[in-house]
Amino acid sequence: FELGYAGLAPAIPAVIHGVQAGSPAERSGIRAGDRIVAINGEPVRHFYDLMKLVGANPGHEIAIAIERNGERVELRATPRDVGGVGKLGIPIPNPLVVKQLSLPAAVVEASRENWKLTRETFAVLGRMFTGKASLKQMSGPIDIARISGETARTGIVPFIWLLGVISLQLAIFNLLPIPVLDGGHLAIIAVETVIRHDFTETTKERILNIGFWLIISLVVVILFNDITKTALFDRFFPTRTP
């Protein structure tokens, strides 16, 4: 599973459309058409639930309850450990539906989609700040390139949608109140307005330096996460499962 650049996951039913050859999912007996209903006793309603529960168990055997032809079947599988995230090798189905809309209707629909993605992005950021989600859910340039390549192979429409999502999330990130970013500059101006006093150039420089090193630290962590997700990393540092 690829949680992706910001952890966004549409409410896609947890119905399997296919499994990767040689993957833990295939070895466990999961087939196309199966519906995942529970992982380790935890109910699964959407693909996001499946991604979250599988991702939290890298290298550990899990109990998988599926619904097949109206019957409940119990299976077991051990997710691969890819950069500290468990993966079964189940591709996420494309949730996009192409609709023909008039220009005004398209503008309205695009605005709704942007608002929904903005709320979801802030929800993911909130989970990260509260410790309910890991930084591993964020992707840097290496992982984004991989995700973009995989998406492009599925079609031009999903690829354009992905580019739009990445652009939107970069804009949101840029508006966070972190010094160096535009949001940080706006935050400094807001504070100066409230206290009715301008910071000295030395104070502003120190604040911007703190923001700079925060961004650099975040970049290093995300790049390391990207590298640990690559096949080359797995080749040189194979995961040992219990």
Secondary structure, DSSP 8 states (H G I E B T S, - for coil): ---TTT------B-B-----TTSHHHHHT--TT-EEEEETTEE--BHHHHHHHHHT-TTS-EEEEEEETTEEEEEEE--EEETTEEE---------------HHHHHHHHHHHHHHHHHHHHHHHHHHHTTSS-GGG---HHHHHHHHHHHHHH-HHHHHHHHHHHHHHHHHHHTSS-TTSHHHHHHHHHHHHHHT----HHHHHHHHHHHHHHHHHHHHHHHHHHHHTSHHHHHHS-----
